[in-house]
Amino acid sequence: MAPVVRGRKGEFKDLLDQLDRQGFRARVDGELADLSEPLNLDRRKNHTIDAVIDRILLKPATTPGAPGPSPLGTWEGTQPPTTSSGKPSMEKRLEAAVAKALQMANGLALIAVTGHEEQLFSSSMACPDCGLDVPKLEPRSFSFNSAFGACPECHGLGSLYDLDPAKVITDWSKPLLDGGLGPGSSSQYLLRLIHLAADRYKIDLSTPFEELPPRQQHLLVYGPPKGEAPRTGFHGILAFLRDSIEEARGDSYREQMMSYMSAVPCPPAAASACARSRWR
């Protein structure tokens, strides 16, 4: 089948008329439709139209001179003739049907086998749903030791040199704003954000950091859930410090912050040896 329309709004009268004139049947919104009769599709709803290119019925058949059934089967109970090269014409028919589907649906073909899940194929190196394309697949594309297959974050090393919470919180036995926080403790802007977050999430900043519940510790260090951060402007102590490092004009501050960093596992590399943005 050729998926000529996939989840789009409209009536598609011209398309359906064209399919009818060309002698194709169609499956509209999952149901086979008689195109000789006008179809009134709601133009305000999404529709899916698959042009049925061909239907092949496979049945067990015995190959002359060989015991047992032939894997090629038959067309409606008769042995398919072969071409001069000996290639079964059934394969030619399949090739023609797939080629026609790809032509009609801009490189897409939908294969439906009775009793099995339908499969959507694409002739291009791109996802048929989101359009994400990928380069030509090569062995090096799957090697983390190659720049073509390595994680773009850690370049295949598997770890990043990043701020370490165990070092940023210099003294866990003290309250965060009373000797517990190391870098950033002199920033009035960061302190104001921490107070706003503490008020919103009912965090007692006078409690030693090590005695805070793990959830509150995590919120202060890494920030609240993504959807809630804009309410306070607080994205976490580490996020604030990373931004300050990137915005620093001189190297002295960056060198100073290196003492609060450690090698940490790279999340994308831990999830996959390949670049996540390339293969997901």
N, C-alpha and C positions, 0 to 999 in steps of 0.2 A: 504494500500500500504506500501511497505517497501522501504524507501529512501536509496538505496544501494550506490548511488553516489550523493554527494551534492557539486556542484560547484568545480569540480576537472578537471584538464586537462588530456587528454588521448583519446585513441580510444576505449578501453574497449571491444575489440572483444571477448576475452575469457569469460568475464562476461556475455555478451549478448548471446553468444552461450550456456553458462551454463543455463541461464534463459529459453532459448528456449527448451533445452533438458528436463528441469524439468516441462515444460508445462505452464510456466508463460507468461503472456503478460507484456509489459513494456511501460511506458510513458517516452519518451526521450525528454528532454528540453521542457516539457509541452505538447507534442503531442504523442498520442498513436502510437506505431510503430509495424509493422509486422516483428517479429523476424525471420520468415522463410526466409526473404530476407536479404542479407548482408547490414549492415548499415555502411556507411563511415563517421565516425565522425572526425572532425578536431582535431588532437591531440594537437594543440596549443591553443585551446579555452576551456573554462570551460564548463562542461556539468553536467546535473542533470538527474539521472536515477532512476525511481521509479518502482519497481516490483509490478504489480497488483496481489495481493494475492486472493482477492475474490470480488464479486460484488453481493449485495443482493438487490432485488427489493421488497419494502414494499408496500402493498396495503391494503386498509381498508377491514376488514373481520369481520364477525359476529361470536362471540363465541357461541357455542351451549348452549342453556339454559339461555342465558343472552341477553338482548336487546342492540342494538347499536353495533358499530364497536369495534373490539378487538384492543388494542394498539399494539399487536404483528404484525398485518398485515399478509401478506401471502408471499410465494415464488411463483412468477409467477402465482398468482391467485388460489393457492391451500393451504389448511390449513396444516401447518407443523405438522408432527407427534410428539408425546411426548415420552420422555424416560420413563423407568419404575418408576423413581422417580417423574414423572409428570413435569419435567423441559422441556420446549420446545426445540426441536433440533435446532431451529434457534439460540438460545443463545449458544448452543454448537458450532455451525458453526462460530458464531462471535468470541467466545473464541479461537477457533482453528486458525482463520485468524489473530487475533491480536497476538497470541503467535508466529505464524510463521513469521509475520512481524518483531517482536522484535528480533527473532532469526537471521533473515537474515540481519538486519540493525543495529546490535550491540546495541539493546535496544531502537530503535526508531520505531515509527509507525505513518504513515500519514493517517488520516481519511478524506475522501472527501464525503460530502453530497450535493446532487444536490440543488442548490439555496442558499447554505451557504458557508462561507469561510472555506477553508481547515484548519485542525488543526494538529499540530505536537505534539506527545506525547513521553515522555521518561520514561523508567522504572527505571532510576537511578536518584539520587538527584543531578542533574547537568543540566545546561543550554545546550540544544542541539546545540546552535550556537557558544558560546565562551568556553564551557567546565567548567565554574565556578561551583564548587560544593558547597553544603550547608550541614550542619549537619542535623541529624534527627529532624524534626519539633516537638516541644513540646510547651505546653502553656507558659513555661518560656521563650521560644525563642522570644515571642512577648511582654514581660514585660520589661519596662525600669528600673524596680526596681531589676531585676535580672542581674547578670553579663553575663548571656548567651544571653540576649536580649538587654542589654544596649548599648548605643553608645560607641564605643571604645575610643572616644576622651575625652568625659566629664564623662564617666562611669555612665550615667543616671541622672546626676545632671541638665543637660540642659544649663549649663553655664561653661565658662572657665575663669580662672584668667589670663588675657593677657594684653599686653601693651595697654594703652588707649591713642589714639591720642590727646585727650583734655588735657592730662597731659604731654605727651611727648613734645608737643608744649607749652612751659611754658608761653609764652606771645604772643598772637595772634595779638596784636597791633603793634608788631615790625617785621622787616624783619626777615626771617628765620635764616640767618647767622649773624644777628646783634642783638642778644638777644632774638630771638624768639624760637630757638631750645634749649631744655634742655639737656638730655642725648645724647651723641654722638657728641656734638658740639666741643669737644676737639680732635676728631679723624681727623687727616689730610686726611686719606684715605676716610672717609665718605664725608668730605667736597669736595674732588676732584671729587667723584662720583656725588655729587649733582650739581657741576658746569658743568660736562659733560652732565648731564640730562637737566639742564637748557638751555645750548647752543643748544641742539638738539631739544627741545620742545618749544623754544622761551619763557622761563619763566624769568621774571624780578625779580631777587632775592633782588633788593633794595626796592621792594614794600612790605608793611606790609602784613604778611601772611593772615590776615583776609580779605584783599582787593583783593587777588588773586581769579581768577575764580574757582569755585568748582572743575572743571576738573583738573586744575593744582594743587590744594591742594591735591586732591586724588592721583595724579600721584606722588607727592613728598612723601606722607605718605606711600602709598601702592605699589608704583612702576608702571612702564608702563605695557602695555599688555604683556602677557607671551612671545609671539613670538618676541617682540622688546627688551626685557631686555638684551639679550646677546650683542646687539650692543653697549651698553654703560657700561655694567657690573653693572648697578644700578637696584636693585630690590625693592627699597623703604626703607625709614628710619626704619620702623618697622621691616622689614626683616633683616636689618643690625643689629639692636639691639638684635633681637632674637638670631641671630648667635653668637653675642658677649656674650650673657648670657650662651648659651650652651657651648661655648669654655672657659668660665672663670674657672680658676683652684681653686679659693678660694670662700668661701661663702660670703665674705664681699661685693663683687660687686653684687652678686645676691640679697642680702638683700637690698642693695642700690636701685636696680632697682625695687624692690617691691613697692616702693612709686609711681612709674609711671604706675602701673597696676590697673585694675578694673575688676570686674566680667562682662563678655560680653556673649551674647547668643552664644551657640555652633552651628555653621552652619549645621553640619550633623544632630544634634539632632532636630534642628528646621524643617528640611526637613522631618524627619521621626522619629518615636519613636523607630524604630528598627535600628540596625547597618546597615548603608548604604552599607558598603562593603559586607554584608552578604546577603541582600535581593534584591539588585538592579538587 
